[in-house]
Amino acid sequence: DAGVTQSPTHLIKTRGQQVTLRCSPKSGHDTVSWYQQALGQGPQFIFQYYEEEERQRGNFPDRFSGHQFPNYSSELNVNALLLGDSALYLCASSSTATDTQYFGPGTRLTVL
Amino acid sequence: GEDVEQSLFLSVREGDSSVINCTYTDSSSTYLYWYKQEPGAGLQLLTYIFSNMDMKQDQRLTVLLNKKDKHLSLRIADTQTGDSAIYFCALRSGGSYIPTFGRGTSLIVHP
C-alpha cells in the first residue's frame, strides 16, 4: 500500500518564477492538505482540498493556489516566488472517516 | 486560535526513558497526535489519543493526557539512537479538519 507521494524531491527556483508541486494521496484517502515548514518551525497550514474544491485555507497570500483532480491527487502552485518561500512543502492526505492526516516526504524548495 | 507549546530540546542517554511534553490552550481539542520527523523527511504519525482517554500505550510509546491542565506527554521507553528526531504535538477540535502543530521538540539520544 503506497503512502503519500510527492514530487519533485528538491527544486531550485529564482525570485519571480512560478513553481508547481505535486502530491498523490494514500490509497483510500480523498482529502489533501498542504503545509509549509520553515527551518526550525512546525508545519503551517496552507489549504485543504476535498471533492476538487478548496475547503479551508490558512493565512497565505493568493500567490499560493492549488488544485485537486478527480483521482484525488493535488497540485500546489506558487507564483512570483520570494526568497521567503524557501521551505519544505508537505502534503498530507486523510479520509473523511477519520480526518487523521498522513504526510508525504515533502518537497524542498529553494528560492535564490 | 489554538496555541500549542513544546520545549525545543531534550537530551537523553540511550536506554533511558524520554518524556516529551506539550501544553495547549483550546479545551475543545478532541484529537491529539504525536508525529516524528527525521532529518530531511516528512512527518510520520506515531500515535494519537482522543480527549475522552487519559492514557494510551503502544509498544514503547505511552501517551498521557491531563485535560484539566491541558497537558499532553509522550513517553518513549528504552530510548534508542534511532529515536533521535523532532517530535511534534498536534491538536484538532472536533469541528475542524485541520490540526494545529507545535514547534517540535528535538530529541537527542547519546550513548
Interface residues (C-beta under 8 A of the other chain):
Chain A: V4 Q6 T31 S33 G40 Q41 G42 P43 F45 Q48 Y50 R55 Q56 G58 L90 A92 S94 D99 T100 Q101 Y102 F103 G104 P105 G106 R108
Chain B: V4 Y31 Y33 Y35 G40 A41 G42 L43 Q44 L45 Y48 F88 R92 Y97 I98 P99 F101 G102 R103 G104
